[in-house]
Amino acid sequence: MQPLEPVSKTRFVLPPPPLQRYLTTYYFSEIESLDGTAVSDMLLPQWASIRFIYQGRVDMTVPDHKPQPSPLAAMTGPTSLASPISSKSAKIAAFGLLPLGWHKFVGQPASRWANKVIDVETTHKFDLFAQIWDAIRNLETEAEMIDTFNHMLLEALEPSDAEDDRIEAAHLALTDPAIDSVGALCERLDMDTKQLSRFSNRVFGFLPKLLLRRQRFVRTLGQALMNPDQSWSECVDLNYYDQAHFNRDFKRFMGLTPRQYMAQPHPIFGIGATERTKALGRPLQAMDRPIDPNGEDNSNAA
């Protein structure tokens, strides 16, 4: 078993306020094997993200595929399954896209790209990210990369419209523990089930029932990560019937039981989650929430 230090490290940087509606955070990861063997871990279900591998190589596994080298500039669509990842040596600059960011900067139906890794250099629908990659691939410092990210994303940003508010309202509802059924979500958003299903697939990548199930799972896992001294039963979300109900969801999203997962080392994600909690107060990207228009501070409630 490889020790957690110093095989990987990750640093998180918030984007400037005008981009915080659209992005989760910038992050910079370094992986370096101590003995030349691959350092392996699992990435949890999350919203979309873009990774620029400016040094080394990363292998990823997406559903129904064998491990394969990640494109150097790779967009991962929203995911509902854990993704194994491994590397012997790599340096990565990345950022996560909130659903509103996907709508604003990608503009493609999210379901078309869900659980997929896309090479943005060969897929013209992701030209903005290919241009960002061209602009940063030879830069030497994280500060230069952040400046480039900020400049190019702000330049690509279009004015807000009614759809923006609708997406954020839906995102806020999805991450509200009080919304525990599709019916409750329909009522909150004033949509019927067909309207909500079409909207959810287009904006979030999955049907509402799966999204609510994923968020319930993420809330529980996030609580466990932030409270490592507690048992799973103490962290289980109140919307679960019992521990067995949570165990079934864990197996569905992770492909492992909670016991199997915790028995494995997590030299990439584990360190990243710890550093993310220190920087942002939340270990998981899928826990991030839009600002509540009612002014309540519930950014950690997802």
C-alpha positions in Angstrom: 0.0 0.0 0.0 1.4 3.4 -1.0 1.5 6.1 1.6 -0.6 9.2 1.0 2.4 11.5 1.1 4.1 12.6 -1.0 2.7 10.8 -4.1 0.2 13.5 -4.9 -0.8 17.1 -3.9 -3.6 19.4 -5.1 -4.1 23.1 -4.6 -7.5 24.8 -5.1 -8.0 28.4 -6.1 -11.4 30.1 -6.4 -12.1 31.9 -9.7 -12.9 35.7 -9.6 -16.5 36.6 -8.5 -17.9 37.0 -12.0 -17.0 33.4 -12.8 -18.1 31.8 -9.5 -21.7 31.3 -10.8 -20.2 29.1 -13.5 -17.1 27.3 -12.1 -16.5 25.3 -9.0 -12.8 26.0 -8.5 -9.5 25.9 -10.3 -7.2 23.2 -9.1 -3.7 22.1 -9.8 -2.6 18.5 -9.1 0.8 16.8 -9.1 1.3 13.0 -9.0 4.6 11.4 -8.6 5.0 7.7 -7.9 7.6 6.8 -5.2 8.7 3.6 -6.8 7.7 3.8 -10.5 4.4 1.9 -10.1 1.1 3.6 -11.0 -0.6 5.6 -8.3 -4.3 4.6 -8.5 -7.6 6.0 -7.1 -11.2 6.7 -8.0 -12.9 10.0 -8.9 -16.4 10.3 -7.5 -19.6 11.2 -9.3 -19.5 14.9 -10.1 -20.4 17.7 -12.5 -18.4 18.3 -15.6 -14.7 19.2 -15.4 -11.9 20.0 -17.8 -8.3 18.7 -17.2 -5.2 19.9 -19.0 -2.3 17.5 -18.5 0.7 19.6 -19.2 3.3 17.1 -18.0 3.2 13.3 -17.8 0.3 10.9 -18.5 -3.0 9.9 -16.8 -5.0 6.8 -17.4 -8.7 6.8 -16.9 -11.6 4.3 -17.1 -15.0 5.4 -18.2 -18.1 3.1 -18.1 -17.8 0.0 -20.4 -14.2 0.8 -21.4 -10.8 -0.4 -20.4 -8.2 1.9 -18.9 -6.8 4.2 -21.5 -4.6 7.3 -21.7 -6.6 10.5 -21.1 -6.4 13.1 -23.8 -4.0 15.9 -22.8 -7.0 18.3 -22.9 -9.9 16.3 -21.6 -13.5 17.3 -20.8 -15.3 14.9 -18.6 -19.1 15.3 -18.8 -21.3 15.0 -15.7 -20.9 11.6 -14.1 -23.1 9.2 -12.3 -20.4 6.5 -11.7 -16.9 6.5 -10.1 -14.0 6.7 -12.5 -10.8 4.9 -11.8 -7.7 7.0 -12.4 -4.0 6.2 -12.3 -0.7 7.8 -13.2 3.0 7.3 -12.5 3.8 11.0 -13.0 1.7 14.0 -14.1 1.0 17.6 -13.6 -2.6 18.8 -14.2 -4.3 22.1 -14.4 -8.1 21.8 -14.2 -11.4 23.4 -13.3 -14.9 22.2 -12.6 -18.0 23.4 -14.4 -21.2 23.9 -12.5 -24.4 23.1 -14.5 -24.8 26.8 -15.3 -21.2 26.8 -16.5 -21.9 23.8 -18.8 -24.9 25.7 -20.2 -22.9 28.9 -20.7 -19.6 27.6 -22.0 -20.5 24.3 -23.7 -24.2 24.8 -24.7 -24.6 21.1 -25.6 -27.2 18.7 -24.2 -25.4 17.4 -21.1 -26.9 13.9 -21.5 -25.0 13.5 -24.8 -21.7 13.8 -22.9 -22.5 12.2 -19.6 -20.1 9.6 -18.3 -17.7 10.4 -21.2 -14.2 11.7 -21.5 -13.9 14.0 -24.6 -10.7 15.1 -26.4 -11.4 18.8 -26.8 -8.7 19.1 -29.5 -10.6 16.8 -31.8 -14.2 17.7 -30.9 -15.2 21.0 -32.4 -18.1 21.5 -30.0 -15.5 22.2 -27.3 -13.3 24.7 -29.3 -13.2 27.2 -26.4 -11.3 24.6 -24.2 -9.0 23.7 -27.1 -8.1 27.4 -27.4 -7.5 27.6 -23.6 -5.2 24.5 -23.9 -3.2 26.1 -26.7 -2.8 29.2 -24.6 -1.6 27.5 -21.4 0.3 24.4 -22.6 3.7 26.1 -22.6 3.2 28.4 -19.6 5.5 27.8 -16.6 3.5 28.9 -13.5 0.1 28.3 -12.0 -0.4 32.1 -11.7 0.1 32.5 -15.5 -2.4 29.7 -16.1 -5.0 31.2 -13.7 -4.6 34.6 -15.5 -5.2 32.9 -18.8 -8.2 31.0 -17.5 -9.7 34.2 -16.1 -9.1 36.2 -19.3 -10.4 33.7 -21.8 -13.5 32.6 -19.8 -14.5 36.1 -19.0 -14.1 37.0 -22.6 -16.4 34.1 -23.6 -19.0 34.9 -21.0 -22.3 36.1 -22.4 -24.9 38.3 -20.5 -27.2 36.5 -18.1 -30.7 35.6 -19.2 -33.9 33.9 -17.8 -32.5 30.5 -18.5 -29.6 31.1 -16.2 -31.9 31.8 -13.3 -34.0 28.7 -14.1 -30.9 26.5 -14.1 -29.6 27.9 -10.8 -33.0 27.5 -9.2 -33.1 23.8 -10.3 -29.5 23.3 -9.1 -30.3 24.8 -5.7 -33.4 22.5 -5.5 -31.5 19.4 -6.4 -29.0 20.0 -3.6 -31.6 20.8 -1.0 -32.1 17.9 1.4 -35.7 18.9 1.8 -36.4 17.9 -1.9 -36.5 14.2 -1.6 -38.7 13.2 -4.6 -39.3 14.0 -8.2 -42.8 15.3 -7.2 -41.3 17.7 -4.8 -38.8 18.9 -7.4 -41.6 19.4 -9.9 -43.5 21.5 -7.4 -40.5 23.6 -6.5 -39.7 24.4 -10.1 -43.3 24.6 -11.3 -42.8 21.9 -14.0 -44.6 18.7 -14.9 -42.7 15.5 -15.0 -42.1 15.5 -18.8 -40.9 19.1 -18.8 -38.6 18.4 -15.8 -37.2 15.3 -17.5 -36.3 17.1 -20.7 -34.8 20.0 -18.8 -32.9 17.8 -16.5 -31.3 15.7 -19.2 -30.4 18.8 -21.2 -28.9 20.8 -18.3 -27.7 18.2 -15.8 -27.1 15.1 -17.9 -29.4 12.7 -16.1 -33.1 12.2 -15.3 -34.3 13.8 -12.0 -34.7 10.6 -10.1 -31.1 9.6 -10.6 -29.8 13.1 -9.8 -31.7 13.2 -6.5 -30.3 9.8 -5.7 -26.8 10.9 -6.6 -27.1 14.0 -4.4 -28.3 12.0 -1.5 -25.3 9.7 -1.9 -22.9 12.6 -2.2 -24.3 14.3 0.9 -23.6 11.1 2.9 -20.1 10.6 1.5 -19.3 14.2 2.0 -20.3 14.0 5.6 -18.1 10.9 6.0 -15.1 12.6 4.5 -15.5 15.6 6.7 -16.0 13.5 9.8 -13.6 10.6 9.5 -14.0 9.6 13.1 -17.7 8.9 12.7 -19.2 5.6 11.5 -21.1 5.4 8.2 -24.3 5.0 10.1 -23.7 8.4 11.8 -23.2 10.1 8.5 -26.1 8.5 6.5 -28.4 11.1 5.0 -31.9 11.3 6.7 -33.5 10.6 3.3 -32.1 7.0 3.4 -34.4 4.4 4.9 -31.6 2.6 6.6 -27.9 1.6 6.3 -28.8 -1.1 3.8 -30.5 1.5 1.5 -27.3 3.5 1.6 -25.1 0.5 0.9 -27.1 -0.3 -2.3 -26.6 3.3 -3.5 -22.9 3.1 -2.7 -22.5 0.0 -4.8 -24.5 1.5 -7.6 -22.4 4.7 -7.8 -19.0 3.4 -6.8 -19.0 -0.3 -7.9 -17.8 -1.2 -4.3 -19.3 -1.6 -0.9 -18.4 1.1 1.7 -16.2 -1.4 3.5 -14.3 -2.2 0.3 -13.9 1.4 -0.6 -12.6 2.4 2.8 -10.1 -0.5 2.8 -8.4 0.9 -0.3 -5.8 3.7 -0.2 -6.8 7.0 -1.8 -3.6 8.7 -2.6 -5.1 11.1 -5.2 -8.7 11.8 -4.3 -8.1 11.4 -0.6 -5.5 14.2 -0.5 -7.6 16.3 -2.9 -10.7 16.0 -0.8 -8.8 17.0 2.4 -7.2 20.0 0.7 -10.6 21.0 -0.9 -12.2 20.9 2.5 -9.5 23.2 3.9 -9.8 25.6 1.0 -13.6 25.6 0.4 -15.3 23.8 3.3 -16.5 21.0 1.1 -14.6 17.9 0.0 -16.7 17.2 -3.2 -17.4 19.2 -6.3 -21.0 17.9 -6.4 -21.6 19.5 -3.0 -21.2 23.0 -4.4 -24.4 25.0 -4.5 -25.5 28.3 -6.2 -26.1 31.3 -4.0 -29.6 31.2 -2.5 -31.6 34.2 -3.7 -33.2 34.3 -0.3 -29.9 35.2 1.2 -29.5 32.1 3.4 -25.9 30.8 3.8 -26.4 27.2 2.8 -23.3 26.7 0.6 -22.3 23.6 2.7 -25.7 22.0 2.8 -25.4 19.9 -0.3 
